[in-house]
């Protein structure tokens, strides 16, 4: 028999039992849809994390004192923290640096007239605006002169500005931060929500000198340093040079006393976690494909039993074992292949719906579709082989006498 004739007979056999064929497909449909949806969620999560890391700035290195280690060392009279002098030393001895700023964490209650809002803020130098790619929507940034004099000026995030004064501009107005009067010089352009950090616009910026003098209570407050390199390729070199410089300035310190991390480190860690989660989700979804394959085997075995006499008649008129084997394998491939196509459509639709409900980015990739459909066809062949082999090996006389 020709291959075309075998395919025609296989397709005709499936159409005779439409309901059973559809129910057999159901496991494959659900499996493929689940795999595509889970991979889309995983890819979406990866993209969200990458976007959020990118929003933190370009080619950024964060330098911190390892507070957990230094807390132990300080008990013994040691301990190291970064100092403002380290910023100057890094500038003088750190080629490849584009921007640099000390960072002082601050926060508290913000008040304007009868409105109150609690938020975390950052004391920084003017370079911080360029490191974090901040743009001004209204007003202006504070200046180097503001930093030098420790002026009481502040730039507000959009969320804070809208909550303190939704109807009028705060630029040029005086607000109070922890009862300290601060003049608003600008409002930042909104950056939106972050899956990692929450609302990126719920923040405010002030000169680090002002933060140290007015809000931390002493000049020895813990600080961190943020650096932006001239290129991505310079990051490893600059990291190494900064660590060596800090060690040379702190003779009793070791590399464990400082954390010099880059966005690349964060991105690699995030990608590793994302890949693990995506693999886990896809593996769980893949179980449903295996269950669907077992369903195909079960129905095909029932079909062989029901069609024993038909198989015997076909053999009697000249059909070979190869023809019977190929027919049942093709039936299994039809079931898994068509089920896979339907599963793709449902998977894409489910991804969009879930993304909309969870306000989460989802991304259906070509490789995830190929993987899901390819796996479903392999499942069809694998679980269709045994019933097909059983049908092909039927004894002609026994098949003809079967009732």
N, C-alpha and C positions, 0 to 999 in steps of 0.2 A: 504493500500500500504506500501511496505517496504521503509525504509529510502534510501537504495541504488537506488531503482526505482525512488523515488522522485528527488534525486540528478541527475540521468541520464536525466530525463525529463527537469529539470531546465537548465542543461548545454546545452541540445539540443535546447531549446528555445532561449538561448542566441546566439548560433551559427547561428541561422536563420537570425539574424539581426546583423551581425558582425560590420558593420560601426557604427550603433547606439550604440552598446555595447562599442566599443572603445571610441567613443566621450563621453559617459557617464562616462567611467573610467578616462577621461582626467582630470577632476576636482580633483579626488582623487590622481592621479599621480602627478599633480603639487603641491597639498597640502603636500603630504608626502615628496616629494623632497625638497620643501621649508623648512619644519620643520627640516629635517635632515641637510640641508645646514646651516640654521641659528644656530642650536645647535652646529654644527661642528665649525662654526666661533666663537661662544661664548666660547666653550671649548678651542679652539686655543688661543683666547685672554687671557684666564685665565692662560694657560700654559706659554705664552710669559711673562706675568707679573710676574709669580712665578719664571721663569728663570732669569729675570732681577733683581728681589729682591735678589735671590740667588747669582747673580754675584757681588752684592754689598758687599759680605763677609759672614762670618759664625757667627751666634749668636751675631749680631752687635747691639749695643745701641748707638744712637746719642744724644748728650747732647748739647743744644743750649740755649742761652738767648732768651727769648720771646721779640724780637726786637719791635714788634708792640705795646706791652704793655709798654715796657720800654721807648719807644719814648714819650708816654704820661706822664709817671712818671718823665722822665728827664726834662720835661718842668717845673715841680715843684721843681726841684733841686734834685730829687731822681734818680732812675734808676739803674739797675744792669746789668753788663756784666760779662761773664766768664773771668777768669784770668789764666795765666800760673800756678800760685800757686795752683789752683784748681786741676790741673792734678796730682801734687805731693800728694795732700791731698787725692784724690780718690785712688791712688796707696797704700798709707799707711793705709787707713781705708776701703778698698773695697775688701774683700775676694771674690773669685769666678771670678776675672778678669784675663784674659789670656794675652791680649794685650791692650795698650792704647796709644793714640796719640792726641796732639792738632792739629787742622785743621785751616789753614789760607788760605782763598781764594785769588787767584791772577790771573792775566791774562794780555794780551797785545800782541804786535807785536813781533814775533820771526824772526830773520834774520840770514841767513848764505850765505855769498857771495852775489849773486844777487837775492837769493830766499827770499820770505817773506811769513809768515803764521801767522794768528791771532788765538789764542786759549786761553782757560781758563786753569789755572793750580792750583795746590794744594801745599801748604807748610805743611809739616808733619814730623813726626818722623819715624824712621826705622820700627816701629811696623805696620805702615800703609800698608806696602807691604804684611804683613801676614793677617791683618784684611780683606783686599780687595782681597786676594788670587792672588796677582800679581806675575807673573813669569818673569824672565829676559830672553829675547831672545838673547841679545848681550851685552857684557860688564858686569856690576855689579850694585848693588844698592849703593846708597850713604851710608856712615857709621855713627856710633854714634859719631865718632870724627868729621866728617863733620858737624853734627848737633851742637855739642858743640862749634865748632869754627865759625859757620856760614859761612862755605866755599861756594864759588860760583860754585856749582855743580848742575847738573840737569839730571833727567832720562826722556827720551822722550817716548811718545806713538808712536805706529807704524805709524799712519797716519801723524803725524808731521814729523817724521824722513823721511818718503817716499817723502813728499812734499818739504822738505828743501833740501834733497840730495838723489834723487832716484837712483843714480848710484854708490855712495860710502858710506861707513860707516861713521857715525858721532861720533862714540865712540872715545874719546880722542881729538876731535875737539872742537873749541870754537865757540859758537854761541852768538848772542846778544838777550837778552830779555828786551824790552823797553830800549835799548841802554846800558844795563848792560852786560858785557861779562860773559858768563857762560860756564863752561867746561862740555861737555856731558860725563857722566860716564857709561850710559847704555841705552838700548832700551827695552821697555816692549814687551812681547809676546802679539799678538793681541787678543782682546776679542770680536770684532765684533760690530754689531749694536744693539741698544736698542730701543724698541718702546717708552720707557719712557724718556731716556736721550740722544738718538741719537747715534752718533759715540762714543763708549767707548774708542777708541784708539786716539781720538783727544784731548789729555790732556798731561800734563807734571807734574812731581813731583820734589820738591826741599826741602831741610831742612827748617823747619818752622822758624828757627832762621834767615836764609837767607831771607826768604819772609818778615819777620817782619822788618829786618834791611834795606833791599835794595828796597822793593817794596811797603810796606804799609806806609812808612814815619814816623812811630812812633811805640813804643812798646805797646801802649794801643789799638791797633787795635782789632776789634771784632774777637773773635776766637770761634770755636766750639770744641767739644771733641768727639772722636770716641772710643768706648770701645768694645772689644770682650770678651764674657764670656767663661768659661771653658766648659759649656754645655748649651743646650737650656733650660733645666729645671731651670737653675740659673738666667735666664733673669729677671723674675718678682722680685726676691729678690734683685738682684743687682740694678735694676731700683729704687726700694724703698729706698735702702740704699744711693744711690747717691743723690736722691732728699733730703733726710734728712740731708745729709752732706752739700749740697749747702745751705740749709736753715739755718743750724747752723753757717755757715761761713758768711752769709749775714742776719744779725738780722732783717733788715727792709723789707726783701723780703718775698713773699708768693709763694705758688706752681705755681701760674699763671705767675710768672716772669721767670720760666725756663721750657723748653721742654725737657723731657727725654723719647724719643721714641725708640722703638725697631723695628726690621724687622718684628716681629710677628704682631705688631700693623699695620704696612704698609700692610702686607700680608692679614690680616683680612679685612682691608678697601678695598683693591683691590679685594678680593674675593667677598665682599658684592656688590661692584659696578658691578663686572663681572656677578654675579648671577642675579642681577636686569636687566642688559642689555640682558643676555641670555633669561630670562623669557619674556622680552618685545619682543625680536625678534621672539621667538617661538610662542608667542601669536598672533603676526601679521601674521606669517606664518600659524598658526592654523585656521585663518579666511578662508583661501582658502580651507581648509578641510571641513569646514561647508558649504561653497558655493558648493563644490563638492557633499556633502550629499544632499543638496537641489536639485542638478541636478539629483541625483539618484531617489529621490522621484518623481520629475517631469516626468522622463522617465518611471518609473514604473507605474505611474498613466495612462500615455498614453498607455502603454503596456496592462494594465488591460482593458481599454476601447476597444482596438483592439481585445482582446482575450475573450470577454464576451461569445460568442457562444461556443468557445472551452472549456471554463470553465464549461458552462452548460452541454455540452456533457460528460465531464469527471465526473460530478456529477451524471448524468443520469445512467452511467455505474458502479457507486458504489464508486466514490471518495468522501471522507468526507471533511468537512470544514477544519479539521486539516491538511489534505493532501495539499489542495490548499494554505492554509496559509503558511505552511512550504515550499512549492515550491517557492513562491515569495520571502520569506525571504532568502532562499538559493541563489536565483538569485542575490539579493542585496548583500549578503555576497561574492559571487563569484566576482561581479564587484568591490567591495571595496578591497577585498583581493588581487586579481590579480593586480589591480591598485596600491595597496600598495607595492607589490614586485617590480613592474616596477619603482615606485617612489623611492624605496631604491637605486636601481642601478643608477638612474639619480641623486639622492641626493649625493651619494658618488662621482660620476664623477664631478658634479658641485662644490663640496667642494674642490676637488683637483685642478680644473681649476682656481677657485677663489683664492685659496691659492697661486698658481703659478703666477697669474697675479698681485696680490697685494703684493707678497713676504711676505705672512702672514701665520703663522702656523695654520692649521686646523686639527681637531681631531674628527673623527666619532666614537662615543662610542656605545657599545651594547645597553645600556639603552635608547639611543636616537632612535635607530632603533625599539626597542620593543615598545617604547612610540608611535612613529609615526604609525606603523602598527596596534598596538592595538587600537589606537584612530580611525584609518580609518575603522576597522572592526566594532567598536561600532557605528560609523557614519552610516555604511551600514545597521546594524540592526535597528538603531533608525529611519532612514529615509525610510527604506523599510517596516517597520511595518504597517504604515497606508495604503499604497497601497495593501499590502498583506491581511490586515484585510478587506478592501473593497472588494477584490476579493472573499474572503471566505464567505462573508455575502450576496453574490448575490443570488437573488431568482431563483430557478431552472427553473420555468416556464418562467419568464421574460428573463432569459439568453438564453433559447432555442429559444424564439421568436424574439431575438434581431437581427436586420439587420444592 
